[in-house]
Amino acid sequence: MEKTYNPNSIEQALYQAWEEKGYFKPSGDQSNGNYSIMIPPPNVTGSLHMGHAFQDTIMDTLIRYQRMKGKNTLWQVGTDHAGIATQMLVERKLEAEEGLSRHDIGRDAFMDKVWDWKEQSGGTITKQLRRLGASVDWDRERFTMDEGLSKAVQEVFVRLYQDDLIYRGKRLVNWDPKLHTAISDLEVENKDKQGHMWHFRYPLADDTLTSDGKDYLVVATTRPETMLGDSAVAVNPEDPRYKDLIGKEIILPIVNRRIPIVGDEHADMEKGTGCVKITPAHDFNDYEVGKRAGLVMYNIFTKNAEVRTEAEVINTDGTLNKDIEAPLPERYHGLERFAARKAIVAEFEQLGLLDEIKDHALTIPYGDRSGVVIEPLLTDQWYVAVAPMAKTALEAVENGDIQFVPKQYENMYYSWMRDIQDWCISRQLWWGHRIPAWYDEAGKVYVGRSEEEVRQNNNLGSDVTLKQDDDVLDTWFSSALWTFSTLGWPENTEDLKTFHPSDVLVTGFDIIFFWVARMIMMTMHFIKDEDGKPQVPFKTVYVTGLIRDENGDKMSKSKGNVLDPLDMIDGIDLESLLHKRTSNMMQSKLADKIGKSTKKQFPDGINPHGTDALRFTLAAMASTGRDINWDMSRLDGYRNFCNKIWNASRYVLMNTEEQDCGQNGGDMTLSLADKWIVGLFNETVQQVSGHIDNYRFDLAANALYEFTWNQFCDWYLELTKPVLQSGNEAEQRGTRHTLVTILEALMRLMHPVMPYITETIWNRVKPLVNVTGDTIMLAAYPEFDGSAVDKQAMSDLEWLKQAIVAVRNIRAELAISPSKPLNALVRNLDTDAERRLQENQTFLFKLANLEDIKVLGADDTAPLSTTALVGDMELLIPMAGLVDVEAEVARIDKQLEKINKDLARVEGKLNNDNFVSKAPAAVIEKEQAKLDEMRRDVAKLNEQKQQLASL
């Protein structure tokens, strides 16, 4: 083995060999069962971030673990077509390179451009997955727009439509005025802003007066422009100020439309004026009020969020109301919404109807892709009526068919599912699965798998013109089918029978509703077992926390605190890191701030750590918490851990290669240390396996670290030296055999978390234990062997460690060099201690560097010594000749001088009546405790001086 551990020299070549040799594929051997995980498909436009690295480490650990357990494993890989993100990227590319928009070249040509981009540049994240060591089956890689998945999406849409679970209707959606599409709640970024609350006077109609004699109501709004679409003013039915006005009308200023005063609990008596303007076409809360009150809805905006010439009047059932005319003032026609806001406020002021303006903290929704303010808008969209499917999906979790880990996330799932709304599945994009619906010239809709099928099923001749719906499906629609569509559904494939349901889904809490719940609903509706029972998509949902920076802040480009996992694997210099973090910053001040922060945190850039160190760090941080703060020092520590493993392995190999390790038989005598490490290793196997089975990757990593660094490297390797140096042939053979068998098995135990270093070392050590096989990933995972746990040997060795540590601690306290041999005295020995002392003198003499051990009788007087307890046994090191008395007394005097100064200061405080009378009791108590502690220290140091004087 190379003298120095260098991950860059082993990782990429190893991965390439693994992939080429097909080690990641299912074995086909189902004798130990099947096991499958479907990777959450990352966006095809994306690149690996810390969340991906975290979740992929967990999934790869599970799949490697189960593969080594003999399961027929499949880790299904694939990417999502990322509708909005991909379309925006290609649109920008088209404009930059050709100065054209997608509308200039048309839908078909634009789609060709997107596919070209996907083929050339869409594989960034899959290349990065390889760098992370992900053992996915690349031959089965899927894409949510590939032919097979498109067929599944089309099939699901048609069947749901036939089951009356898909419909088209006009409802309120999050509308992006820049991208001209509906977007999901997950694509809305809410930002806190400082804004205003405008108080407007709305005149009462028909000479009506309020209880205090006013002829108007005051309503407050943060969006004055929407008043053009007001349908009513709501008051609380219990509000004594206004309840008598319910059923009356007001005259909507500017528009001069009569609108009713309605009673609804949405109006809070304690908030604002108690009167709320209701604009059902442009506010989600108002939309619900409008439905309850049976109000018509006035849509005042175009899809550009500009004021229409005439409001579109919609009934509560979403149908167009042709009886009501709702012209809008000509002076506002075509005005952009925020320009209309200014003009409306000015006109209210001119009319004397502006009551007041107050500063107001707002939460404003922005499109996360477009960066513009989202406008709630009534549009025609396709919906899934999810309530019937949600009932079945709820029961699957309630009855335990699906388990959430940690369990508390079930509550989040329940809260979503018990208040579920119909799902808007259409998007006004070109890139995506085009909705399989066609319209004739009268607007009648036909749904089918193709135009040919539509014509055939509906007896439509060639004289009937049909046009396919321009909209595409929400990307969450296709990803909701991920667990079964990737396995070949709607065909009843062998893969579907073998690997569905999958075993575990690893995901973040933020998409429990948007993805997890929808997968459960869709899968249980379409996939049934042999008895017709709905099949779950996965048995366990393992929910990861969110990785934040070391200060607990969410990682974001605007904060400049994003960490690239590949930078931590390969390293990056400061200049490149600064360029990466600030190159696209529009604000120079922000770039400067981020630059300073980066220089402070990484003055020399980021050193390379290798994949194994990163993976082990992520596993060690995989606690049950919702937030996980990243810690670079832990990554550095686990890079050192890799070095420790490497150097320990070199020690083992240097002492065993070309030596007799018992692989060909021969007498073997196992030392106490050999028996101890074998037992301890088996206990560690039991712990690690149990933790992985229970999804406690942090505890598994801790157990691996504790055994490897603190027990195997720091203790066992040292304990082998006396045997290898002076033991007889059988003892040496026994220790060499233990060294190689434990190292080989330890590499298998660690492999799921740290695949590269373990494969490299395993290939060197396996011939020494007569192990065959080309790769560690197909070797058997270690199993707990209770018969190998020698309890007495383990107890004896722990006693021995205590004795050695006791001597080492005395050396440290008295500043005695480790190379100076010591004489030891012992007394108060029981039978076990006497036996242990007798049997293990070689280890004690060597590791504690003792020259002699003498047992004192009950009546023997010991010289002045430093004493330590090992169980009930006293271990004494005589101090005569070991200590420079003069230097030690000088050191103690210096300590005494400092403590006495502090002691006098605290005594002065406590003797000061002014301080004692004014200070809180807790402060006085704290000062008194300090004083007591310092007095104890002074007494102890004076006692040490007296002891030294006797030397």
Secondary structure, DSSP 8 states (H G I E B T S, - for coil): --SS--GGGTHHHHHHHHHHTTTTS-----TT-EEEEE----BTT----HHHHHHHHHHHHHHHHHHHTT-EEEEE-EEB--HHHHHHHHHHHHHHHHS--HHHH-HHHHHHHHHHHHHHHTTHHHHHHHHTT----GGG-EETTSHHHHHHHHHHHHHHHHTT-EEEEEEEEEEETTTTEEE-GGGEEEEEEEEEEEEEEEEBSTT---TTS-SEEEEEES-GGGGGG--EEEE-TT-TTTGGGTT-EEEETTTTEEEEEEE-TTS-TTSTTSEEEE-TTS-HHHHHHHHHHT--EEEEE-TTSBEEEEEEEE-TTS-B--S---B--GGGTT-BHHHHHHHHHHHHHHTT-EEEEEEEEEEEEEETTT-SB-EEEEEEEEEE--HHHHHHHHHHHHTTSSEEESTTHHHHHHHHHTT---EE-EES-SSS-B--EEE-TT--EEE-SSHHHHHHHTT--TTS--EE---EE-HHHHHTTHHHHTTTTTS--HHHHHH-SEEEEEEEGGGIIIIIIHHHHHHHHH-B-TTS-B--SEEEEEEE-EEE-TTS-B--GGGT----HHHHHH-B-HHHHHHHHHTT-S-HHHHHHHHHHHHHH-TT-B----HHHHHHHHHHT--S-SEEE--HHHHHHHHHHHHHHHHHHHHHHHTTTTS--STT-------HHHHHHHHHHHHHHHHHHHHHHTT-HHHHHHHHHIIIIIIIIIIIHHHHHHHHHH--HHHHHHHHHHHHHHHHHHHHHHTTT-HHHHHHHHHHHGGGGT---S-GGGS------GGG--HHHHHHHHHHHHHHHHHHHHHHHHT--TTS-EEEEEES--HHHHHHHHHTHHHHHHHTTEEEEEE--TT----SEEEEEETTEEEEEE-TTTS-HHHHHHHHHHHHHHHHHHHHHHHHHHT-HHHHHHS-HHHHHHHHHHHHHHHHHHHHHHHHHHHHHH-
